[in-house]
Amino acid sequence: MPIQSGSTSLTQIPGAVLPDCNGIEQSLAHLCSDRVSVIFFSCNHCPYVQWVEQAVGQLSHKFSHITWLAICSNDVESYPADDIPGLLAQSQRAGWEFPYLIDSDQRVAHAFGAVCTPDFYVFDAQSQLVYRGAFDSSRPKSDTPVSGEYLRAAIESALTGNVFIQGSPALGCGIKWLNAQTNSD
């Protein structure tokens, strides 16, 4: 299945191991093995993430039989709200019952080609990337309601082996890179 939105040279899940918010090492390849998986780059402070976080939690409950992983790659020294206490609070308020992984050296964000939060990736059961892009067409302070339309359709397509032909590139706050000269939302 081809990627239908966004652009990346990534074609399958990298063999990375990251700690979760409790310090337990988690293997992306192991967690996603033989299952449709959603991996997304997230953080606590971004208004674009905050805009969809409740709906992400609801969608993850609806599709609880697939793997869900959130990854925070932001520079927490410059953005302390994105450190572990903030991520734990976000998981609780959003109803996320899946691992929130910490990419403190940002190698995984670079391997994925991630550039913003939220940035969603859907992989099929063979760990092949089938979608990269936005959650839906809504934006903070817009009249378009949060629906999860793009991500839901990508998941359903991955589960049935069909090609997802809609979607939109991710839009949100740029990842806060370490040692960056300037960071902006």
Secondary structure, 3 states (H helix, E strand, C coil): CCCCCCCCCCCECCCCEEEECCCCEEEHHHHHCCCCEEEEECCCCCHHHHHHHHHHHHHHHHCCCCEEEEEECCCCCCCHHHCHHHHHHHHHHHCCCCCEEECCCCHHHHHHCCCEECEEEEECCCCEEEEEECCCCCCCCCCCCCCCHHHHHHHHHHHHCCCCCCCCCCCCEECCCCCCCCCCC
